[in-house]
Amino acid sequence: MHGLAEFDLLTLAEVADLLHVSKAHICKAVAGRVRGCAPIPSVALGRRKLIRRSSLLAWIAANERAAADATMNPSPVRGAGKRA
């Protein structure tokens, strides 16, 4: 028998509280309207959206990896990025 931990669904308000952002921002993230972030996977029940806790944790990890990959190392040559 499966435990409730595998079926742990969060409301958008609960996700917003966990991430310390507004519910409106979470709605945009679920809809894929946050630049630089993949959409947060969600389950739709009519007009209501729910997010599985495990999906949220995987989404956070993926965004951390993407942010780390996007970080550019500064050029070792001083002024190499400047135009003449």
N, C-alpha and C positions, 0 to 999 in steps of 0.2 A: 504494500500500500504506500502511496506517495504522501509525503508530509506537506503541510501547508507552506513550508519554506520554499518549496519548488513552485508554488502558485501564489507567491507574494506580489500582489498588484498594488500599485500606488496611484493615488489621484494626482492630477497636475499640481494641485496646491501642496501636496506632500512632497513632490519632487522639488518644487520651488523652495520650500522650507529647507530641504536637505542641501540644495545647491546655493542657498542664500541669494536667490534672484527672484524677480517678480513672476507671478503666474502668467502674465502676458508674455514674458520672455520665453517661458517654457512652451507656451502655445506656439510661438514663432519657431522654436527649435524643433518641435514635433512636426511642424509643417515644412521644415527645411528652409526657413527664411532667415537663418543666422549665418552670415558670411563666415566661411572657413570651418564650419562644423557640419558634419553629416546629420541628417534628421535623426531624432531620438525615436527608436522603434516603439510603437504603441499598439494597443488593442482598442478598437472602436466598439462601443456598445451604444448604438444610436448616436446621439450627439456627444456622448461622454467618451473621453479618452482615458485609458489607464495604461500605466507603464509597469512592466515586470521589473522587479528590483534587479534581477540578474542581467537583464538587457540594459538597464541604466548603468550598472557597474561596467559592463563590457563597452558601452558607448563612451564612458568617461575614460577608460583605458585607451581606447582607439584615438580619442581626441588628444590625450597626453602624448601618444606616440607621434601623431601627425604634427603636433606643435614642436616636439623635439626634432623631428626631421626637417621642419621648415626653418629652424634656427640656423642662420648662416654664420659661419666663423668669419671674423674680420680678416681682411687681407694682411699678410705679414709685411707687405710693402707699404710704407707710409705714403698716403696720398694716392694710392693706386686707383681708387674709385672716383677721383676727381677728374673733371674734364679740363683740358688745357685751354 
